[in-house]
Amino acid sequence: MSHDHDHGSATTNRKKLAWAFGITVTILVAEVIGAFLTNSLALLVDAAHMLTDSTGLLLALTAATLIMRKPTSKRTWGFRRAEVLSATLQSTLLLGVGIYALVDGIRRLFEPTEIAGSGLLIFGIIGLLGNVASMAILASGRDDNLNMRAAFLEVVNDALGSVAVIISAIVISTTGWMRADSLAAMLIAILIIPRALKLLGETTHILLESTPKGLDLEEVRAHLVAHPQVLAIHDLHASQIATNLPILSAHVVVEDEAFHTGAAATLLGELQSCVAEHFVVSIEHSTFQIESSSHQAPEHEGHD
């Protein structure tokens, strides 16, 4: 049932991403033409942002397709981690665009160029309408996984960028103050950079196989050791393959008699149910190695 639900969700998200990708590419072409005609840095930066977003949405679309593939003996988790890799690349691209916009915006504050305000306004409105449409399409799936969240974040940033372009166009048309374009470009950068860093931190956390956020591993250890049949826990590890897919493994030491009475088999089921139901982060994929207290297999130093 869970697999069927995930598969259906992935299919729906793939369709949403395809629509958002088509809209974003259309806006990209329009803004490149607009930046050429108006000589606007803000519009050029937003077009560059659109280019990275188009690339990011293409990555997201590819990842949404890959994660639907079934696991194989070569890839035992299938392509589930594709969504994390995609989100990492998207956040890196966003960060690069943000830094470029900030640096070039500062430069243009001191060297303002002539901007066609009326043309800038038209292209800004076109961009905003397209971004709002993409946001509406992706909104319902933004919490499904990091891949969808990154895609939604990109179009939100695009929409905010379009608003900044529109405001700068109005200021330039009414006052003739060309530096408004540079300020708009810098505002877009300020909006992009923190969000890109936050998303990059989240994806890096998963790629480094850190303990899933919200899971206190020492609390898990204490809870498992509290079981009356458990003497000790060592080699306790928890990580995350992808969004909503945490895994855990541990070596569990019990009395020798547990293997003779059949208690070890019962204990295994109890431990698996425990980590799946007791903690805030539900771990349905857990592996426990039950060991007798007389077990003398060599262990690497530093394992605990």
The 8 nearest C-alpha neighbors of each residue, nearest first, counted from 0:
[[1, 3, 2, 4, 5, 6, 7, 8],
 [0, 2, 4, 3, 5, 6, 7, 8],
 [1, 3, 5, 4, 0, 6, 7, 8],
 [4, 2, 6, 0, 1, 5, 7, 8],
 [3, 5, 1, 7, 2, 6, 8, 0],
 [6, 4, 8, 2, 3, 7, 9, 1],
 [5, 7, 3, 9, 4, 8, 2, 67],
 [8, 6, 10, 4, 9, 5, 3, 11],
 [7, 9, 5, 11, 10, 6, 12, 4],
 [10, 8, 12, 6, 7, 11, 13, 5],
 [11, 9, 13, 7, 8, 12, 6, 14],
 [12, 10, 8, 14, 13, 9, 7, 15],
 [13, 11, 15, 9, 14, 10, 8, 16],
 [12, 14, 16, 10, 11, 15, 63, 60],
 [15, 13, 17, 11, 12, 16, 18, 10],
 [14, 16, 12, 18, 17, 13, 136, 137],
 [15, 17, 19, 13, 14, 18, 60, 20],
 [18, 16, 14, 20, 15, 19, 13, 21],
 [17, 19, 21, 15, 20, 16, 22, 14],
 [18, 20, 133, 16, 22, 21, 17, 23],
 [19, 21, 17, 23, 18, 22, 56, 16],
 [22, 20, 18, 24, 19, 23, 17, 25],
 [21, 23, 25, 19, 20, 24, 129, 18],
 [22, 24, 26, 20, 25, 21, 53, 19],
 [25, 23, 27, 21, 26, 22, 53, 20],
 [24, 26, 22, 28, 23, 27, 21, 29],
 [27, 25, 29, 23, 24, 28, 126, 30],
 [28, 26, 24, 30, 25, 29, 49, 46],
 [27, 29, 31, 25, 26, 30, 24, 32],
 [28, 30, 26, 32, 27, 31, 33, 25],
 [31, 29, 33, 27, 32, 46, 28, 34],
 [32, 30, 34, 28, 33, 29, 46, 27],
 [33, 31, 35, 29, 30, 34, 36, 28],
 [32, 34, 30, 36, 35, 31, 37, 122],
 [33, 35, 43, 31, 38, 37, 39, 42],
 [36, 34, 32, 33, 38, 37, 31, 39],
 [35, 37, 33, 34, 38, 32, 118, 115],
 [36, 38, 115, 34, 39, 114, 35, 33],
 [39, 37, 34, 35, 114, 36, 40, 113],
 [40, 38, 42, 34, 37, 41, 114, 43],
 [41, 39, 43, 42, 44, 180, 181, 38],
 [42, 40, 184, 44, 43, 39, 180, 183],
 [41, 43, 45, 39, 34, 40, 44, 46],
 [44, 42, 40, 46, 34, 45, 41, 39],
 [45, 43, 47, 41, 46, 42, 40, 48],
 [44, 46, 48, 42, 47, 43, 49, 41],
 [45, 47, 49, 43, 48, 44, 30, 27],
 [48, 46, 50, 44, 49, 45, 43, 51],
 [47, 49, 45, 51, 46, 50, 44, 52],
 [48, 50, 46, 52, 47, 27, 51, 53],
 [49, 51, 47, 53, 52, 48, 46, 54],
 [52, 50, 54, 48, 53, 49, 55, 92],
 [53, 51, 55, 49, 54, 50, 56, 153],
 [54, 52, 50, 56, 55, 51, 49, 20],
 [53, 55, 51, 57, 52, 56, 58, 50],
 [56, 54, 52, 89, 58, 57, 53, 51],
 [55, 57, 59, 53, 58, 54, 20, 52],
 [56, 58, 60, 54, 55, 59, 53, 61],
 [59, 57, 55, 61, 56, 60, 85, 62],
 [58, 60, 56, 62, 57, 61, 146, 85],
 [61, 59, 57, 63, 58, 62, 16, 13],
 [60, 62, 58, 64, 59, 63, 57, 65],
 [61, 63, 65, 59, 81, 64, 82, 60],
 [64, 62, 60, 61, 66, 13, 65, 59],
 [63, 65, 61, 62, 67, 66, 60, 13],
 [64, 66, 62, 67, 68, 63, 78, 61],
 [65, 67, 78, 79, 68, 63, 64, 62],
 [68, 66, 65, 64, 6, 69, 9, 63],
 [69, 67, 66, 65, 77, 70, 78, 64],
 [68, 70, 77, 67, 71, 66, 78, 76],
 [71, 77, 69, 75, 76, 74, 68, 72],
 [72, 70, 74, 73, 75, 77, 69, 76],
 [71, 73, 75, 74, 70, 77, 76, 69],
 [72, 74, 71, 75, 70, 77, 76, 78],
 [75, 73, 77, 71, 76, 72, 70, 78],
 [74, 76, 70, 71, 77, 72, 73, 78],
 [77, 75, 70, 74, 79, 78, 71, 240],
 [76, 78, 70, 74, 75, 69, 79, 68],
 [77, 79, 66, 81, 80, 65, 76, 68],
 [80, 78, 66, 81, 77, 241, 76, 82],
 [79, 81, 83, 82, 241, 78, 240, 84],
 [82, 80, 84, 62, 78, 79, 83, 85],
 [81, 83, 146, 85, 62, 80, 84, 86],
 [84, 82, 86, 80, 85, 81, 202, 87],
 [85, 83, 87, 81, 86, 82, 88, 80],
 [84, 86, 82, 88, 87, 83, 58, 59],
 [85, 87, 89, 146, 83, 84, 88, 149],
 [88, 86, 84, 90, 85, 89, 199, 202],
 [87, 89, 91, 85, 86, 90, 92, 84],
 [88, 90, 55, 86, 92, 91, 87, 85],
 [89, 91, 195, 93, 87, 92, 88, 199],
 [92, 90, 88, 94, 93, 89, 87, 95],
 [93, 91, 95, 89, 94, 90, 51, 88],
 [94, 92, 90, 96, 91, 95, 195, 97],
 [93, 95, 97, 91, 192, 92, 96, 195],
 [94, 96, 92, 98, 97, 93, 99, 91],
 [97, 95, 99, 93, 94, 98, 100, 48],
 [98, 96, 188, 94, 100, 192, 95, 99],
 [97, 99, 101, 95, 100, 96, 102, 94],
 [100, 98, 96, 102, 97, 101, 103, 95],
 [101, 99, 97, 103, 188, 98, 102, 104],
 [100, 102, 185, 104, 98, 188, 99, 103],
 [101, 103, 99, 105, 104, 100, 98, 106],
 [104, 102, 106, 100, 105, 101, 99, 107],
 [103, 105, 181, 101, 107, 185, 106, 102],
 [106, 104, 108, 102, 103, 107, 101, 181],
 [107, 105, 103, 104, 108, 109, 110, 102],
 [108, 106, 110, 111, 109, 104, 105, 181],
 [109, 107, 105, 106, 110, 111, 178, 181],
 [108, 110, 107, 106, 111, 105, 178, 104],
 [109, 111, 107, 108, 106, 112, 178, 105],
 [112, 110, 107, 108, 178, 109, 177, 113],
 [111, 113, 114, 110, 177, 107, 38, 178],
 [112, 114, 177, 115, 111, 38, 39, 37],
 [113, 115, 37, 38, 39, 116, 112, 177],
 [114, 116, 37, 118, 117, 119, 113, 38],
 [117, 115, 168, 172, 119, 171, 118, 114],
 [118, 116, 120, 119, 115, 172, 121, 168],
 [117, 119, 121, 120, 116, 115, 37, 122],
 [118, 120, 116, 117, 122, 121, 168, 123],
 [121, 119, 123, 168, 117, 165, 118, 122],
 [122, 120, 118, 124, 123, 119, 125, 117],
 [123, 121, 125, 119, 124, 120, 33, 126],
 [122, 124, 120, 126, 165, 161, 121, 125],
 [123, 125, 127, 121, 126, 122, 128, 120],
 [126, 124, 122, 128, 123, 127, 129, 121],
 [125, 127, 123, 129, 124, 128, 26, 161],
 [126, 128, 124, 130, 161, 158, 129, 125],
 [129, 127, 131, 125, 130, 126, 124, 132],
 [130, 128, 132, 126, 127, 131, 22, 125],
 [131, 129, 133, 127, 158, 132, 128, 154],
 [130, 132, 134, 128, 133, 129, 127, 135],
 [131, 133, 129, 135, 130, 134, 128, 136],
 [134, 132, 19, 130, 136, 135, 131, 137],
 [135, 133, 131, 137, 136, 132, 138, 130],
 [134, 136, 132, 138, 133, 137, 131, 139],
 [135, 137, 133, 134, 138, 15, 132, 19],
 [136, 138, 134, 140, 135, 139, 151, 15],
 [139, 137, 135, 141, 140, 134, 136, 151],
 [138, 140, 137, 141, 136, 142, 135, 143],
 [141, 139, 143, 138, 142, 137, 147, 12],
 [140, 142, 148, 147, 138, 143, 139, 151],
 [143, 141, 140, 144, 148, 147, 139, 145],
 [144, 142, 140, 141, 147, 145, 148, 242],
 [145, 143, 242, 146, 147, 142, 148, 141],
 [146, 144, 148, 147, 149, 86, 242, 83],
 [145, 147, 82, 86, 149, 144, 148, 59],
 [148, 146, 141, 150, 149, 145, 144, 151],
 [147, 149, 141, 145, 151, 150, 146, 152],
 [148, 150, 152, 146, 147, 151, 86, 145],
 [149, 151, 147, 153, 152, 148, 56, 146],
 [152, 150, 148, 153, 154, 149, 137, 141],
 [153, 151, 149, 155, 150, 154, 148, 156],
 [152, 154, 156, 150, 151, 155, 52, 157],
 [153, 155, 157, 156, 151, 152, 130, 134],
 [156, 154, 158, 152, 157, 153, 151, 159],
 [157, 155, 159, 153, 154, 158, 160, 152],
 [156, 158, 154, 160, 155, 159, 161, 153],
 [157, 159, 161, 155, 130, 160, 127, 156],
 [160, 158, 162, 156, 161, 157, 155, 163],
 [159, 161, 157, 163, 187, 158, 162, 156],
 [160, 162, 164, 158, 127, 123, 163, 159],
 [161, 163, 159, 165, 160, 164, 166, 158],
 [162, 164, 160, 183, 166, 161, 165, 167],
 [163, 165, 161, 167, 162, 166, 123, 41],
 [166, 164, 168, 162, 123, 120, 163, 167],
 [167, 165, 169, 163, 168, 164, 162, 170],
 [166, 168, 170, 179, 164, 180, 169, 165],
 [169, 167, 116, 165, 120, 171, 166, 170],
 [168, 170, 172, 166, 167, 171, 173, 165],
 [171, 169, 167, 173, 168, 172, 174, 166],
 [170, 172, 175, 168, 176, 174, 116, 169],
 [171, 173, 116, 169, 170, 175, 174, 168],
 [174, 172, 170, 171, 169, 175, 176, 168],
 [173, 175, 176, 171, 170, 172, 169, 177],
 [174, 176, 171, 172, 177, 173, 170, 116],
 [177, 175, 171, 174, 178, 179, 170, 172],
 [178, 176, 179, 171, 175, 180, 111, 114],
 [177, 179, 181, 180, 176, 108, 111, 182],
 [178, 180, 182, 167, 177, 181, 176, 183],
 [179, 181, 183, 178, 167, 182, 41, 177],
 [182, 180, 104, 184, 178, 183, 179, 107],
 [181, 183, 185, 179, 184, 180, 186, 178],
 [184, 182, 186, 180, 163, 181, 185, 41],
 [183, 185, 41, 181, 187, 182, 186, 104],
 [186, 184, 101, 188, 182, 187, 104, 183],
 [187, 185, 183, 189, 188, 184, 182, 190],
 [186, 188, 190, 184, 160, 185, 189, 191],
 [187, 189, 97, 185, 191, 186, 190, 101],
 [190, 188, 186, 187, 191, 192, 185, 97],
 [191, 189, 187, 188, 192, 186, 193, 156],
 [190, 192, 188, 189, 97, 194, 193, 195],
 [191, 193, 195, 94, 97, 194, 189, 190],
 [194, 192, 196, 195, 191, 197, 190, 189],
 [195, 193, 197, 196, 192, 191, 198, 190],
 [194, 196, 90, 192, 198, 193, 197, 94],
 [197, 195, 199, 193, 194, 198, 200, 192],
 [198, 196, 194, 200, 199, 195, 193, 201],
 [197, 199, 201, 195, 200, 196, 90, 194],
 [200, 198, 196, 202, 197, 201, 90, 87],
 [201, 199, 197, 203, 198, 202, 196, 204],
 [202, 200, 198, 204, 199, 203, 197, 205],
 [201, 203, 205, 199, 204, 200, 87, 83],
 [204, 202, 206, 200, 205, 201, 207, 199],
 [205, 203, 201, 202, 207, 206, 209, 200],
 [204, 206, 208, 202, 203, 207, 239, 209],
 [205, 207, 203, 208, 204, 202, 209, 83],
 [206, 208, 204, 205, 209, 203, 238, 202],
 [209, 207, 238, 205, 206, 239, 204, 210],
 [208, 210, 238, 207, 204, 205, 211, 237],
 [209, 211, 238, 237, 212, 208, 214, 239],
 [212, 210, 238, 214, 239, 209, 213, 245],
 [213, 211, 214, 210, 215, 280, 209, 204],
 [212, 214, 211, 280, 215, 279, 210, 278],
 [213, 215, 212, 211, 280, 216, 210, 279],
 [216, 214, 218, 217, 219, 213, 210, 212],
 [217, 215, 219, 218, 214, 220, 210, 237],
 [218, 216, 220, 219, 215, 221, 222, 214],
 [217, 219, 221, 215, 216, 220, 222, 214],
 [218, 220, 216, 222, 217, 221, 223, 215],
 [221, 219, 217, 223, 218, 222, 224, 216],
 [222, 220, 218, 224, 219, 223, 225, 217],
 [221, 223, 219, 225, 220, 224, 218, 226],
 [222, 224, 220, 225, 221, 226, 219, 270],
 [223, 225, 221, 226, 229, 222, 231, 220],
 [226, 224, 222, 223, 221, 227, 229, 228],
 [225, 227, 224, 229, 228, 223, 222, 230],
 [228, 226, 229, 225, 224, 230, 223, 253],
 [227, 229, 226, 253, 230, 254, 266, 257],
 [230, 228, 253, 226, 224, 227, 231, 252],
 [231, 229, 253, 252, 228, 224, 232, 254],
 [232, 230, 252, 229, 224, 251, 233, 253],
 [233, 231, 251, 250, 252, 224, 220, 249],
 [232, 234, 303, 250, 235, 249, 231, 251],
 [235, 233, 249, 303, 302, 250, 236, 232],
 [234, 236, 249, 233, 248, 250, 232, 237],
 [237, 235, 248, 247, 234, 249, 238, 210],
 [238, 236, 247, 210, 246, 248, 211, 235],
 [239, 237, 210, 208, 209, 246, 211, 245],
 [238, 240, 245, 241, 244, 205, 246, 211],
 [239, 241, 244, 80, 245, 238, 79, 205],
 [242, 240, 244, 80, 239, 79, 243, 83],
 [241, 243, 144, 244, 145, 240, 239, 245],
 [242, 244, 245, 241, 144, 239, 240, 143],
 [243, 245, 241, 242, 240, 239, 246, 282],
 [246, 244, 239, 282, 238, 240, 243, 211],
 [247, 245, 284, 238, 237, 285, 239, 282],
 [248, 246, 237, 285, 236, 286, 238, 284],
 [247, 249, 286, 236, 285, 287, 235, 237],
 [250, 248, 235, 287, 234, 233, 251, 288],
 [249, 251, 288, 233, 287, 232, 234, 289],
 [250, 252, 289, 232, 290, 288, 231, 249],
 [251, 253, 290, 231, 230, 291, 292, 229],
 [254, 252, 229, 291, 230, 292, 228, 290],
 [253, 255, 292, 256, 291, 257, 252, 230],
 [256, 254, 291, 257, 292, 258, 253, 293],
 [255, 257, 259, 258, 254, 260, 262, 253],
 [258, 256, 262, 263, 260, 255, 259, 254],
 [257, 259, 256, 261, 263, 260, 255, 262],
 [260, 258, 256, 257, 261, 255, 262, 263],
 [259, 261, 257, 262, 258, 256, 263, 264],
 [260, 262, 263, 258, 259, 264, 257, 265],
 [261, 263, 257, 265, 260, 264, 266, 258],
 [264, 262, 266, 257, 261, 265, 258, 267],
 [263, 265, 267, 266, 262, 261, 268, 258],
 [266, 264, 262, 263, 267, 268, 269, 261],
 [265, 267, 263, 269, 264, 268, 262, 270],
 [268, 266, 270, 264, 269, 265, 271, 263],
 [267, 269, 271, 266, 270, 265, 272, 264],
 [268, 270, 266, 272, 267, 271, 273, 265],
 [269, 271, 273, 267, 272, 268, 266, 274],
 [270, 272, 268, 273, 269, 274, 275, 267],
 [273, 271, 275, 269, 270, 274, 276, 268],
 [272, 274, 270, 277, 271, 276, 275, 269],
 [275, 273, 271, 282, 276, 272, 277, 278],
 [274, 276, 282, 281, 283, 272, 273, 271],
 [275, 277, 273, 274, 281, 278, 272, 282],
 [278, 276, 273, 274, 275, 279, 281, 272],
 [279, 277, 280, 276, 281, 274, 275, 214],
 [278, 280, 281, 213, 214, 277, 276, 275],
 [281, 279, 278, 214, 282, 213, 211, 275],
 [280, 282, 275, 276, 278, 279, 283, 274],
 [283, 281, 275, 284, 274, 245, 246, 280],
 [282, 284, 275, 285, 281, 246, 274, 271],
 [285, 283, 246, 282, 247, 286, 245, 244],
 [286, 284, 247, 248, 246, 283, 271, 282],
 [285, 287, 248, 247, 249, 288, 284, 271],
 [288, 286, 249, 248, 250, 289, 285, 251],
 [287, 289, 250, 251, 290, 249, 286, 248],
 [288, 290, 251, 252, 250, 287, 291, 263],
 [291, 289, 252, 251, 253, 294, 288, 292],
 [290, 292, 255, 253, 294, 293, 254, 252],
 [291, 293, 254, 294, 253, 252, 255, 290],
 [294, 292, 291, 295, 255, 254, 290, 252],
 [293, 295, 291, 292, 296, 290, 252, 255],
 [296, 294, 293, 297, 292, 298, 291, 290],
 [297, 295, 294, 298, 293, 290, 299, 291],
 [298, 296, 295, 299, 294, 300, 302, 293],
 [299, 297, 300, 296, 302, 295, 301, 234],
 [298, 300, 302, 301, 297, 303, 234, 296],
 [301, 299, 302, 298, 303, 297, 234, 233],
 [300, 302, 299, 303, 298, 234, 233, 235],
 [303, 301, 300, 234, 299, 233, 298, 235],
 [302, 233, 234, 301, 235, 232, 300, 299]]
